[in-house]
Amino acid sequence: MIDKNNVQLKIKEPAQELIKSKIKPGSIVLLALNDGSNAYSKLGGTCTIGANFQLVVLNEKDPHYDIKVKNNMDLDLYTSGDELQFLENGLVLNARNAVLSLSSDEGIIDGAVTINTDSANKKLTKEEMKNLGGKIC
């Protein structure tokens, strides 16, 4: 597991271009699971635990995501302790054919990282999460 006091993400040039086209400068960005485990996720089920990640764009900080992720784009980027258990040292975000991938020194973590800008500021309620949970793996 990665040290929460030293989380670093290298964003390669192809990923930088994709991020610049979708995320406005000055936005708060979360590196969050997209497996049904949080209020920003619309996916879920046992088949996705720890395997799906997303960049969530916010207008204001979420206190649950309190771990700063240092990066070479100077994004205001955060993650939480929940995500750390699935992350390893040497994090790299890259893109190929307009699809983001997240990897570490251990290998690929997620080959299809999404950018959530549409509903990022509208968390799902517990009831919505419960209803969604019954519809996905």
Secondary structure as the mmCIF struct_conf table of DSSP 4:
data_model
#
loop_
_struct_conf.conf_type_id
_struct_conf.id
_struct_conf.beg_label_comp_id
_struct_conf.beg_label_asym_id
_struct_conf.beg_label_seq_id
_struct_conf.end_label_comp_id
_struct_conf.end_label_asym_id
_struct_conf.end_label_seq_id
TURN_TY1_P TURN_TY1_P1 LYS A 4 ASN A 5
BEND BEND1 ASN A 6 ASN A 6
STRN STRN1 VAL A 7 ILE A 11
HELX_RH_AL_P HELX_RH_AL_P1 GLU A 13 LYS A 22
BEND BEND2 ILE A 23 ILE A 23
TURN_TY1_P TURN_TY1_P2 PRO A 25 GLY A 26
STRN STRN2 ILE A 28 LEU A 33
BEND BEND3 ASP A 35 ASN A 38
TURN_TY1_P TURN_TY1_P3 ALA A 39 TYR A 40
BEND BEND4 GLY A 45 GLY A 45
HELX_RH_3T_P HELX_RH_3T_P1 THR A 46 THR A 48
TURN_TY1_P TURN_TY1_P4 ILE A 49 ALA A 51
STRN STRN3 PHE A 53 LEU A 58
BEND BEND5 ASN A 59 GLU A 60
TURN_TY1_P TURN_TY1_P5 PRO A 63 HIS A 64
STRN STRN4 ILE A 67 ASN A 71
TURN_TY1_P TURN_TY1_P6 ASN A 72 MET A 73
STRN STRN5 ASP A 76 THR A 79
HELX_RH_AL_P HELX_RH_AL_P2 GLY A 81 LEU A 84
TURN_TY1_P TURN_TY1_P7 GLN A 85 PHE A 86
BEND BEND6 ASN A 89 GLY A 90
STRN STRN6 LEU A 91 ARG A 96
TURN_TY1_P TURN_TY1_P8 ASN A 97 ALA A 98
STRN STRN7 VAL A 99 SER A 104
TURN_TY1_P TURN_TY1_P9 ASP A 105 GLU A 106
STRN STRN8 GLY A 107 ASN A 116
BEND BEND7 ASP A 118 SER A 119
TURN_TY1_P TURN_TY1_P10 ALA A 120 ASN A 121
BEND BEND8 LYS A 122 LYS A 122
HELX_LH_PP_P HELX_LH_PP_P1 LYS A 123 THR A 125
HELX_RH_AL_P HELX_RH_AL_P3 LYS A 126 GLY A 133
TURN_TY1_P TURN_TY1_P11 GLY A 134 LYS A 135
#
